């Protein structure tokens, strides 16, 4: 009886597609905000290339460190959506 397994697989695939779409919509509602991350709380690599992982910011509010914030709230928090120029 492979039919119930096939139906279960198809149902699981359909449900997972919905979750992927939901996650993509949530990501679209966020933007990178430079200059607001606290030490150790950045979301990924620095814009200057000094490191390549989240959580490695050395100082608070370094201009090349970033974190995700709700779209439209970056400037209100004192940050910038544009990466600083590389030196």
Backbone as CSV, one residue per row, in Angstrom:
resi,resn,N_x,N_y,N_z,CA_x,CA_y,CA_z,C_x,C_y,C_z
1,UNK,0.836,-1.189,0.000,0.000,0.000,0.000,0.879,1.251,0.000
2,UNK,1.334,1.615,-1.153,2.162,2.801,-1.286,1.313,4.058,-1.445
3,UNK,0.066,3.907,-1.728,-0.810,5.047,-1.962,-0.912,5.970,-0.741
4,UNK,-1.127,5.485,0.502,-1.188,6.384,1.653,0.130,7.141,1.865
5,UNK,1.247,6.486,1.593,2.534,7.168,1.739,2.670,8.289,0.714
6,UNK,2.196,8.042,-0.486,2.252,9.060,-1.538,1.385,10.258,-1.181
7,UNK,0.214,9.989,-0.669,-0.699,11.072,-0.265,-0.088,11.866,0.885
8,UNK,0.495,11.173,1.846,1.129,11.852,2.976,2.294,12.723,2.514
9,UNK,3.076,12.226,1.593,4.205,12.990,1.066,3.733,14.240,0.324
10,UNK,2.705,14.089,-0.462,2.170,15.227,-1.209,1.612,16.282,-0.263
11,UNK,0.944,15.845,0.773,0.387,16.776,1.756,1.504,17.503,2.494
12,UNK,2.532,16.793,2.888,3.658,17.417,3.577,4.349,18.439,2.680
13,UNK,4.513,18.114,1.416,5.144,19.042,0.467,4.309,20.308,0.309
14,UNK,3.016,20.146,0.198,2.130,21.301,0.040,2.177,22.200,1.273
15,UNK,2.193,21.611,2.441,2.256,22.398,3.670,3.595,23.124,3.797
16,UNK,4.670,22.470,3.420,5.982,23.109,3.532,6.109,24.283,2.568
17,UNK,5.476,24.227,1.405,5.505,25.353,0.476,4.848,26.580,1.095
18,UNK,3.803,26.365,1.835,3.141,27.474,2.521,4.048,28.111,3.555
19,UNK,4.811,27.294,4.264,5.729,27.821,5.272,6.866,28.598,4.630
20,UNK,7.359,28.138,3.499,8.423,28.839,2.787,7.930,30.203,2.325
21,UNK,6.744,30.257,1.773,6.174,31.530,1.315,5.991,32.488,2.485
22,UNK,5.588,31.968,3.616,5.390,32.790,4.802,6.727,33.354,5.282
23,UNK,7.776,32.543,5.275,9.095,32.996,5.693,9.635,34.056,4.741
24,UNK,9.396,33.896,3.444,9.853,34.887,2.470,9.121,36.208,2.672
25,UNK,7.851,36.163,2.998,7.097,37.389,3.246,7.629,38.096,4.488
26,UNK,7.996,37.332,5.508,8.541,37.930,6.723,9.888,38.587,6.436
27,UNK,10.734,37.957,5.604,12.013,38.547,5.243,11.826,39.825,4.439
28,UNK,10.813,39.897,3.620,10.560,41.085,2.804,10.150,42.264,3.676
29,UNK,9.656,42.000,4.876,9.224,43.063,5.771,10.378,43.582,6.627
30,UNK,11.606,43.105,6.359,12.774,43.529,7.127,13.807,44.151,6.200
31,UNK,14.711,44.935,6.804,15.799,45.526,6.037,17.057,45.563,6.896
32,UNK,18.206,45.600,6.227,19.478,45.719,6.939,19.606,47.143,7.450
33,UNK,20.018,47.274,8.706,20.214,48.592,9.298,21.631,48.665,9.859
34,UNK,22.443,49.542,9.292,23.840,49.700,9.695,23.962,50.703,10.825
35,UNK,24.871,50.419,11.753,25.196,51.366,12.814,24.332,51.286,14.055
36,UNK,23.527,50.253,14.225,22.695,50.159,15.425,22.959,48.901,16.246
37,UNK,23.718,47.964,15.698,23.951,46.691,16.392,24.833,46.908,17.624
38,UNK,24.472,46.265,18.709,25.304,46.294,19.906,26.391,45.236,19.764
39,UNK,27.444,45.378,20.528,28.554,44.422,20.486,28.025,43.004,20.674
40,UNK,28.405,42.121,19.759,27.993,40.728,19.841,26.580,40.452,19.382
41,UNK,25.865,41.464,18.851,24.481,41.266,18.446,24.226,41.605,16.978
42,UNK,25.274,41.630,16.164,25.082,41.864,14.727,24.490,40.618,14.089
43,UNK,23.844,40.786,12.928,23.169,39.659,12.290,24.024,38.887,11.296
44,UNK,25.079,39.448,10.781,25.912,38.693,9.843,27.232,39.419,9.647
45,UNK,27.903,39.163,8.534,29.227,39.721,8.253,29.221,41.244,8.270
46,UNK,30.351,41.819,8.656,30.457,43.280,8.634,30.619,43.764,7.205
47,UNK,30.215,44.984,6.961,30.330,45.561,5.617,31.792,45.773,5.233
48,UNK,32.663,45.955,6.218,34.081,46.187,5.924,34.848,44.896,5.683
49,UNK,34.235,43.762,5.987,34.890,42.480,5.789,35.775,42.052,6.947
50,UNK,35.664,42.713,8.096,36.518,42.368,9.230,36.149,41.024,9.857
51,UNK,34.940,40.537,9.622,34.523,39.205,10.056,33.365,38.754,9.179
52,UNK,33.037,37.473,9.256,32.009,36.946,8.360,30.864,36.238,9.076
53,UNK,30.699,36.492,10.367,29.652,35.778,11.102,28.844,36.691,12.007
54,UNK,27.653,36.231,12.326,26.791,36.946,13.267,27.400,36.880,14.668
55,UNK,27.134,37.897,15.455,27.565,37.902,16.846,29.025,38.234,17.061
56,UNK,29.707,38.771,16.051,31.125,39.070,16.209,31.440,40.561,16.240
57,UNK,30.434,41.410,16.349,30.685,42.851,16.448,31.443,43.120,17.748
58,UNK,32.478,43.931,17.669,33.320,44.215,18.833,32.842,45.416,19.645
59,UNK,32.168,46.380,18.980,31.722,47.583,19.674,30.258,47.874,19.366
60,UNK,29.628,48.627,20.237,28.250,49.053,20.013,28.207,50.071,18.879
61,UNK,27.198,49.963,18.045,26.884,50.933,16.992,28.025,51.208,16.012
62,UNK,28.825,50.197,15.714,29.880,50.361,14.702,29.193,50.577,13.351
63,UNK,29.644,51.544,12.560,28.959,51.868,11.312,28.950,50.744,10.269
64,UNK,29.880,49.799,10.358,29.921,48.708,9.381,29.210,47.444,9.852
65,UNK,28.654,47.463,11.061,27.895,46.321,11.579,26.409,46.573,11.351
66,UNK,25.658,45.499,11.122,24.234,45.668,10.840,23.413,44.584,11.496
67,UNK,22.115,44.854,11.562,21.147,43.853,12.001,19.844,44.118,11.268
68,UNK,19.007,43.096,11.185,17.714,43.251,10.530,16.738,43.964,11.458
69,UNK,15.982,44.885,10.893,14.922,45.590,11.621,13.689,45.639,10.729
70,UNK,12.568,45.983,11.301,11.337,46.122,10.523,11.529,47.222,9.481
71,UNK,11.042,46.964,8.282,11.195,47.911,7.179,10.637,49.275,7.595
72,UNK,11.424,50.320,7.356,10.998,51.680,7.663,11.375,52.155,9.054
73,UNK,11.982,51.301,9.882,12.298,51.710,11.253,13.781,52.002,11.479
74,UNK,14.617,51.769,10.487,16.061,51.918,10.664,16.455,53.345,11.059
75,UNK,16.038,54.324,10.283,16.416,55.707,10.566,15.871,56.172,11.916
76,UNK,14.687,55.673,12.291,14.108,56.032,13.594,14.988,55.548,14.743
77,UNK,15.724,54.452,14.512,16.605,53.893,15.536,18.005,54.500,15.478
78,UNK,18.220,55.428,14.551,19.507,56.104,14.443,20.488,55.436,13.499
79,UNK,20.015,54.516,12.664,20.885,53.803,11.738,20.730,54.271,10.311
80,UNK,21.344,53.516,9.414,21.280,53.814,7.992,21.077,52.522,7.219
81,UNK,20.288,52.588,6.145,20.055,51.408,5.315,21.145,51.259,4.265
82,UNK,22.045,52.200,4.175,23.139,52.132,3.209,24.425,51.748,3.914
83,UNK,25.138,50.796,3.328,26.411,50.363,3.885,27.427,51.480,3.751
84,UNK,28.326,51.621,4.737,29.362,52.630,4.607,30.324,52.258,3.480
85,UNK,30.961,53.237,2.915,31.925,52.987,1.838,33.097,52.187,2.373
86,UNK,33.560,51.222,1.577,34.722,50.427,1.992,35.978,51.258,1.858
87,UNK,36.896,51.041,2.793,38.146,51.811,2.798,39.194,51.121,1.996
